[in-house]
Amino acid sequence: MWKKSTLAVLCFLVLASAPPLAAQSLEDQFGVGTDFGAAAAGGGFVMVWSDRRSAGEDLSAWAAALAPALPAPWRLVAVADFRGLPFFVPKGGIVKQLQADSPKRPVLLDWKGEAATRLGVAKGGPAAIVVGAKGAVLAQVRGPSDAKAVAAVLAALR
């Protein structure tokens, strides 16, 4: 019979060796789902992320700075992390605000902070995370999208 400690170690090893983005799907402000595993398999992506009240503005600034400079096949994925949102705040209002703030660029709504947890992003956004074709985090740049931060992200894509 297996001991509990042996089973715990085996479970940890299985989870640690699994790809970080396998079968994770989030919906955007328009109700369209995106699978992170498929996004990574397509050649990798840059996830711009924010957990702040001004997430829409943070993500728009990062997207405006990075989108024109991203080489093929890299994609840009915007994620708003709402795990710290109080239960009494109506989600519908947040969705409508993001639809108004970002009518053309999808922003994935992460109500539980799953993407950040799986990619190792600490609270206190914004950030840009470079995720390679195999789902591994290649770089993480914290803070606003100034010239130095954008240069660091683009350098990680080479």
Sequence and secondary structure as in RCSB ss.txt:
>XXXX:A:sequence
MWKKSTLAVLCFLVLASAPPLAAQSLEDQFGVGTDFGAAAAGGGFVMVWSDRRSAGEDLSAWAAALAPALPAPWR
LVAVADFRGLPFFVPKGGIVKQLQADSPKRPVLLDWKGEAATRLGVAKGGPAAIVVGAKGAVLAQVRGPSDAKAV
AAVLAALR
>XXXX:A:secstr
   HHHHHHHHHHHHHHS TTTT EEEBTTS EEEHHHHHHTT EEEEEE STTHHHHHHHHHHHHGGG  TT E
EEEEEE TT  TTS HHHHHHHHHHH SSS EEEESS HHHHHHT  SS  EEEEE TTS EEEEEESS  HHHH
HHHHHHT 
